[in-house]
Amino acid sequence: MPSTRRIVYILATLGLMFIFLPEVLGQSARQAGMLLLLKAAGMALNGPGLVCVSGLGGYAKTGSIFGRILCYLLTLLLFEPVLRWIEHPLRAQPLAPQAPAQVTRRSLLVAGSGLVSATLMGSYAGLYEIHHLQLEQFVLTLPHLPPQLEGLRIVLMSDWHCGPINRPQHLRPAIELANRCQPDLVLLPGDFVSKSGAYFSEAGELAALLRPKIEGGVVVSWGNHDYWEGIELAKKWMSRAGCQLLTNQSLVLTPNRELAPTGRGLWICGLDDLWEGKPKLAETLARIGPDQPRLVLSHNPDVAEEQHGPRVDLMVSGHTHGGQVRIPTLGTPILPSRYGQKYASGLVQGPDYKVYVARGVGSSGLPLRFGVPPEVTVFELRRGSQVTLGPIRLV
């Protein structure tokens, strides 16, 4: 085996080991920095295979033995054209005398500028933008909204992913920003942890810091990571934090701004996760009168394509993180949705109803963001003849 090919095989193998080594060694705070560097190095060395597996099979596949092996094989496969390009001059003219290699000023400039550009982009994506929180502010008009609920403020935050990358000190600014919006309600559509159910305690502590004006006004639905890391632990810690847990359930915000199981007003409905649970849209909305407004929490926005029936004024979701990396003109290379780029982020018109997809607060998989900053969203409600969403300055 040529030495170049042998080196690439060794690096790809090391890359795969580095990617998953943090899961083996544990996640103590003292180890976090070292493990993050190892994981970043592994992703760089094994990047082509990791990206391909994540894009084709979803994030869950790379967490399995099969996914890891496939990741390694795809890395080697995707490196093959590069290796052939490197070796081609040697194969094309095996008998021609080889001139001694010369390092020209141009090659130094090209290599140096490429290294500097990669370093700057990596530093921006992994150190700055991943924590560069943005506040998205909207006025949301709803038909049949009781006049007493005009001016109601609702904050939306998705995908905290408490874990070895998203530590409490990184997520606390999002909590503080949400509180500065002076919300009446806070909606949290799932994915509170990553890597271990032990982090649900941190998620619960963060949720307890939220200060909605309405008693019991932090409303939760579940995401796929909540199931993967232990849904019972999720329920335990989020209920201790005083959150309202909705799994194919609904509550009504009455005109006197109290949450109740029955009555008239603004209905807040929470669906189960699409990947790991059983969302039941029609059943959840069945008892709501046709002349009452309703907002639906669904972690995965793909539900809008797959479940129809009763009227939904607005579904609020997360899950996609906006792709975390957006390449100009090309879009997001990795998006955990069956519908391409459609549900990347922002307001989307589904087949039957509108969906607002938040970019999320934390990160998952790759510990970086590029062109997709984390997001806290605030809506101020108004009465209107139809559902509309427009920008406004509130905070």
C-alpha positions as CSV (number, residue, x, y, z in Angstrom):
1,M,0.0,0.0,0.0
2,P,1.5,3.4,-0.9
3,S,2.5,5.5,2.0
4,T,0.1,8.3,1.2
5,R,-2.9,5.9,1.2
6,R,-1.6,4.3,4.4
7,I,-1.5,7.7,6.2
8,V,-5.0,8.6,5.1
9,Y,-6.4,5.3,6.4
10,I,-4.7,5.8,9.7
11,L,-6.0,9.4,10.0
12,A,-9.6,8.3,9.1
13,T,-9.4,5.6,11.8
14,L,-8.1,8.0,14.4
15,G,-10.8,10.5,13.3
16,L,-13.6,8.0,14.0
17,M,-12.1,7.1,17.4
18,F,-11.8,10.8,18.3
19,I,-15.4,11.5,17.4
20,F,-16.8,8.9,19.8
21,L,-14.0,8.9,22.4
22,P,-15.8,11.5,24.5
23,E,-18.8,9.1,25.0
24,V,-16.4,6.5,26.4
25,L,-14.3,8.7,28.7
26,G,-17.2,10.5,30.3
27,Q,-18.3,14.1,30.5
28,S,-17.0,15.7,33.7
29,A,-16.5,19.4,33.6
30,R,-12.7,19.0,34.0
31,Q,-12.6,16.9,30.9
32,A,-14.9,18.9,28.8
33,G,-12.3,21.1,27.1
34,M,-10.0,18.2,26.2
35,L,-12.9,16.1,24.9
36,L,-14.3,18.9,22.8
37,L,-10.9,19.3,21.1
38,L,-10.7,15.6,20.5
39,K,-14.2,15.5,19.0
40,A,-13.5,18.5,16.8
41,A,-10.2,16.9,15.6
42,G,-12.1,13.7,14.9
43,M,-14.8,15.5,12.9
44,A,-12.1,17.2,10.8
45,L,-10.3,14.0,10.1
46,N,-13.4,12.0,9.4
47,G,-15.6,14.8,8.1
48,P,-16.7,13.5,4.7
49,G,-18.0,10.2,6.1
50,L,-19.7,11.9,9.1
51,V,-21.5,14.5,7.0
52,C,-22.6,11.8,4.5
53,V,-24.0,9.5,7.2
54,S,-25.7,12.3,9.1
55,G,-27.3,13.6,5.9
56,L,-28.5,10.3,4.6
57,G,-29.5,8.5,7.7
58,G,-30.2,11.2,10.3
59,Y,-28.3,11.9,13.4
60,A,-29.4,8.7,15.1
61,K,-27.5,6.5,12.7
62,T,-24.1,7.9,13.6
63,G,-24.8,6.9,17.2
64,S,-25.1,3.2,16.3
65,I,-22.3,0.6,15.6
66,F,-23.5,0.3,12.1
67,G,-23.5,4.1,11.6
68,R,-19.9,4.3,12.9
69,I,-18.6,1.6,10.6
70,L,-20.5,3.1,7.7
71,C,-19.1,6.5,8.6
72,Y,-15.5,5.1,8.4
73,L,-16.1,3.3,5.1
74,L,-17.7,6.4,3.5
75,T,-14.8,8.5,4.7
76,L,-12.4,6.2,2.9
77,L,-14.6,6.1,-0.2
78,L,-14.9,9.9,-0.3
79,F,-11.1,10.3,0.1
80,E,-10.5,8.0,-2.8
81,P,-10.8,10.6,-5.6
82,V,-8.4,12.8,-3.6
83,L,-5.9,10.0,-3.3
84,R,-6.0,9.2,-7.0
85,W,-5.5,12.8,-7.8
86,I,-2.4,12.9,-5.6
87,E,-1.0,9.7,-7.0
88,H,-1.9,10.4,-10.6
89,P,1.3,12.1,-11.7
90,L,3.3,9.2,-10.3
91,R,1.2,6.6,-12.2
92,A,1.0,8.6,-15.5
93,Q,4.8,9.0,-15.9
94,P,6.5,6.3,-13.9
95,L,9.8,6.4,-15.9
96,A,10.1,10.2,-16.3
97,P,12.8,11.8,-14.2
98,Q,11.4,13.7,-11.3
99,A,12.5,17.3,-10.8
100,P,13.3,18.1,-7.2
101,A,10.3,19.6,-5.5
102,Q,10.4,23.4,-5.2
103,V,8.5,25.6,-2.8
104,T,7.5,28.7,-4.6
105,R,6.3,32.0,-3.2
106,R,2.9,31.4,-4.9
107,S,2.5,27.9,-3.3
108,L,3.4,29.4,0.1
109,L,0.8,32.2,-0.3
110,V,-1.9,29.8,-1.4
111,A,-1.3,27.4,1.4
112,G,-0.9,30.2,3.9
113,S,-4.1,32.0,2.9
114,G,-6.0,28.7,2.9
115,L,-4.8,27.9,6.4
116,V,-5.6,31.4,7.7
117,S,-9.1,31.3,6.0
118,A,-9.9,27.9,7.5
119,T,-8.7,28.9,10.9
120,L,-10.7,32.2,10.9
121,M,-13.9,30.4,9.6
122,G,-13.5,27.6,12.2
123,S,-12.9,30.1,15.0
124,Y,-15.9,32.2,14.0
125,A,-18.2,29.1,13.7
126,G,-17.0,27.3,16.8
127,L,-16.2,30.1,19.2
128,Y,-18.3,33.2,18.2
129,E,-21.5,32.4,16.2
130,I,-22.4,29.4,18.3
131,H,-22.9,31.8,21.3
132,H,-24.0,34.9,19.3
133,L,-27.6,34.8,20.4
134,Q,-30.2,36.7,18.4
135,L,-33.7,37.8,19.4
136,E,-36.3,37.4,16.7
137,Q,-39.4,39.7,17.3
138,F,-42.8,39.4,15.7
139,V,-46.4,40.5,16.0
140,L,-48.7,37.5,15.5
141,T,-52.3,38.1,14.6
142,L,-54.9,35.4,15.3
143,P,-58.5,35.1,14.4
144,H,-61.0,34.9,17.3
145,L,-58.4,36.0,19.9
146,P,-60.2,37.3,22.9
147,P,-59.7,41.1,23.3
148,Q,-58.4,40.6,26.8
149,L,-55.5,38.6,25.4
150,E,-54.3,41.3,23.0
151,G,-50.7,42.3,23.7
152,L,-50.0,38.8,25.2
153,R,-46.3,38.0,24.8
154,I,-45.1,34.5,24.1
155,V,-41.4,33.5,24.1
156,L,-40.3,30.5,22.1
157,M,-37.0,28.6,22.8
158,S,-36.1,25.2,21.3
159,D,-33.2,22.8,21.4
160,W,-31.2,23.6,24.5
161,H,-29.2,20.4,24.3
162,C,-27.7,20.6,27.7
163,G,-24.6,18.5,27.7
164,P,-20.8,18.5,27.3
165,I,-20.9,21.3,24.6
166,N,-23.9,23.4,25.8
167,R,-23.0,24.1,29.4
168,P,-25.3,26.1,31.7
169,Q,-23.1,29.2,31.5
170,H,-23.5,29.1,27.7
171,L,-27.3,28.7,27.9
172,R,-28.1,31.1,30.7
173,P,-27.9,34.2,28.4
174,A,-30.8,32.8,26.5
175,I,-32.8,32.5,29.7
176,E,-31.9,36.0,30.7
177,L,-32.9,37.3,27.2
178,A,-36.2,35.5,27.5
179,N,-36.9,37.1,30.8
180,R,-36.0,40.6,29.5
181,C,-38.9,40.1,27.0
182,Q,-41.3,40.0,29.9
183,P,-43.2,37.0,28.6
184,D,-46.6,35.9,29.7
185,L,-45.9,32.4,28.4
186,V,-42.8,30.5,27.4
187,L,-43.0,27.6,25.0
188,L,-40.2,25.0,24.9
189,P,-40.7,22.4,22.1
190,G,-38.2,19.8,23.2
191,D,-34.6,18.5,23.0
192,F,-33.4,19.6,26.4
193,V,-30.3,17.4,26.6
194,S,-27.7,15.6,24.6
195,K,-25.5,12.6,25.3
196,S,-26.8,11.7,28.8
197,G,-29.9,11.9,30.9
198,A,-27.8,13.2,33.7
199,Y,-28.1,16.6,32.1
200,F,-31.8,16.8,32.6
201,S,-31.1,18.2,36.1
202,E,-29.3,21.2,34.4
203,A,-32.2,21.7,32.0
204,G,-34.6,21.7,34.9
205,E,-32.5,24.3,36.8
206,L,-32.5,26.5,33.7
207,A,-36.2,26.2,33.2
208,A,-36.8,27.2,36.8
209,L,-35.1,30.5,36.1
210,L,-37.7,31.5,33.6
211,R,-40.1,34.1,34.8
212,P,-43.4,34.2,32.8
213,K,-46.1,36.5,34.2
214,I,-48.7,33.8,34.1
215,E,-48.5,31.1,36.8
216,G,-47.4,27.8,35.4
217,G,-46.6,29.6,32.1
218,V,-43.7,27.5,31.0
219,V,-45.1,24.9,28.5
220,V,-43.1,21.9,27.4
221,S,-43.4,19.3,24.6
222,W,-40.8,16.5,23.9
223,G,-38.1,16.0,21.3
224,N,-36.2,13.0,20.0
225,H,-33.2,13.6,22.3
226,D,-35.5,13.6,25.3
227,Y,-36.6,10.1,24.5
228,W,-33.1,8.9,23.6
229,E,-31.7,10.1,27.0
230,G,-34.6,9.0,29.1
231,I,-38.1,10.5,28.9
232,E,-38.9,9.6,32.5
233,L,-35.9,11.6,33.7
234,A,-37.1,14.5,31.5
235,K,-40.5,14.4,33.0
236,K,-39.1,14.3,36.5
237,W,-36.8,17.3,36.2
238,M,-39.0,19.5,34.1
239,S,-42.1,19.0,36.3
240,R,-39.9,19.8,39.3
241,A,-39.1,23.1,37.6
242,G,-42.8,23.9,37.5
243,C,-43.3,23.3,33.7
244,Q,-46.6,22.3,32.1
245,L,-45.8,19.0,30.3
246,L,-48.0,18.4,27.2
247,T,-47.9,15.1,25.4
248,N,-50.8,15.2,23.0
249,Q,-52.6,17.4,25.5
250,S,-53.9,20.9,25.6
251,L,-54.5,23.8,28.0
252,V,-56.5,27.0,27.5
253,L,-55.4,30.4,28.5
254,T,-58.6,32.1,29.6
255,P,-59.4,35.8,29.1
256,N,-58.4,36.5,32.7
257,R,-55.0,35.1,31.8
258,E,-55.1,31.8,33.7
259,L,-54.2,28.4,32.4
260,A,-57.0,25.9,32.7
261,P,-57.8,22.4,31.4
262,T,-61.2,23.6,30.0
263,G,-62.9,26.8,29.0
264,R,-62.7,29.3,26.3
265,G,-59.7,31.4,25.2
266,L,-56.3,30.7,23.5
267,W,-55.5,27.0,23.4
268,I,-51.9,25.9,23.8
269,C,-51.4,22.3,22.6
270,G,-48.4,20.1,22.8
271,L,-47.7,17.1,20.5
272,D,-45.5,14.1,21.1
273,D,-42.3,13.8,19.1
274,L,-42.5,12.5,15.5
275,W,-39.4,10.3,15.5
276,E,-39.7,8.6,18.9
277,G,-43.3,9.2,20.1
278,K,-46.8,9.2,18.6
279,P,-48.0,12.7,17.8
280,K,-51.8,12.8,17.5
281,L,-52.9,16.2,16.1
282,A,-56.6,15.4,15.4
283,E,-57.1,13.8,18.8
284,T,-55.3,16.7,20.7
285,L,-57.4,19.3,19.0
286,A,-60.7,17.4,18.9
287,R,-62.3,19.1,22.0
288,I,-61.5,22.7,20.9
289,G,-64.3,24.7,19.4
290,P,-63.9,25.9,15.8
291,D,-64.0,29.6,16.9
292,Q,-61.2,29.4,19.4
293,P,-57.6,30.1,18.4
294,R,-55.0,27.5,18.9
295,L,-51.2,27.3,19.0
296,V,-49.5,23.9,18.7
297,L,-46.0,22.9,20.0
298,S,-44.4,20.1,17.9
299,H,-40.7,19.6,18.2
300,N,-40.4,18.2,14.6
301,P,-41.9,20.5,11.9
302,D,-42.3,17.5,9.6
303,V,-45.6,16.9,11.5
304,A,-47.1,19.6,9.3
305,E,-46.6,17.5,6.2
306,E,-47.9,14.3,7.7
307,Q,-50.9,15.2,10.0
308,H,-53.9,17.2,9.0
309,G,-57.4,17.7,10.2
310,P,-58.6,20.4,12.6
311,R,-57.5,24.0,12.1
312,V,-54.1,25.0,13.4
313,D,-53.4,28.7,13.6
314,L,-49.7,28.3,14.1
315,M,-47.4,25.4,14.9
316,V,-44.1,26.3,16.6
317,S,-41.2,23.9,16.2
318,G,-37.4,23.4,16.4
319,H,-35.4,20.3,15.7
320,T,-33.6,21.4,12.6
321,H,-31.4,24.0,14.2
322,G,-31.6,25.8,10.9
323,G,-29.1,23.2,9.8
324,Q,-26.4,24.9,12.0
325,V,-24.3,25.5,8.9
326,R,-25.6,27.5,5.9
327,I,-23.5,27.8,2.8
328,P,-24.3,30.7,0.5
329,T,-26.3,29.6,-2.6
330,L,-26.1,26.0,-1.5
331,G,-28.2,26.1,1.7
332,T,-27.7,23.7,4.6
333,P,-25.9,20.5,3.8
334,I,-27.3,18.6,6.9
335,L,-31.0,19.0,7.8
336,P,-32.9,16.4,9.8
337,S,-36.1,16.7,7.8
338,R,-37.7,14.5,5.1
339,Y,-38.6,17.6,3.2
340,G,-35.3,19.0,2.2
341,Q,-34.6,22.7,3.0
342,K,-38.3,23.6,3.4
343,Y,-38.4,23.5,7.2
344,A,-34.9,24.8,7.8
345,S,-36.0,27.9,9.9
346,G,-38.4,30.8,10.0
347,L,-42.1,31.0,9.0
348,V,-43.0,28.2,6.6
349,Q,-46.4,27.5,4.9
350,G,-47.2,23.8,5.3
351,P,-49.9,22.0,3.3
352,D,-52.7,23.1,5.7
353,Y,-51.2,25.5,8.2
354,K,-48.2,27.8,9.0
355,V,-45.2,26.6,11.0
356,Y,-42.6,28.7,12.7
357,V,-39.3,26.8,13.0
358,A,-36.9,28.2,15.5
359,R,-33.1,27.9,14.9
360,G,-32.6,26.6,18.5
361,V,-30.5,27.8,21.4
362,G,-27.9,25.0,21.7
363,S,-26.0,22.9,19.1
364,S,-26.0,19.2,18.4
365,G,-23.6,17.0,16.5
366,L,-21.1,19.5,15.1
367,P,-20.1,22.0,17.9
368,L,-20.4,25.1,15.6
369,R,-22.8,27.3,13.7
370,F,-22.1,29.2,10.5
371,G,-24.7,31.6,9.1
372,V,-27.3,30.2,11.5
373,P,-27.0,32.0,14.9
374,P,-28.9,30.6,17.9
375,E,-32.3,32.2,18.4
376,V,-34.8,33.3,21.1
377,T,-38.2,34.3,19.6
378,V,-40.9,36.5,21.0
379,F,-44.4,37.0,19.6
380,E,-46.9,39.7,20.7
381,L,-50.5,38.7,19.9
382,R,-53.1,40.8,18.2
383,R,-56.6,40.2,16.9
384,G,-57.0,39.9,13.1
385,S,-59.1,38.3,10.4
386,Q,-56.3,35.9,9.4
387,V,-53.0,34.4,10.8
388,T,-50.1,36.8,9.9
389,L,-46.6,37.1,11.3
390,G,-44.7,40.4,10.9
391,P,-41.5,41.9,12.3
392,I,-41.8,44.3,15.2
393,R,-39.5,45.9,17.7
394,L,-40.6,44.9,21.2
395,V,-37.4,44.7,23.3
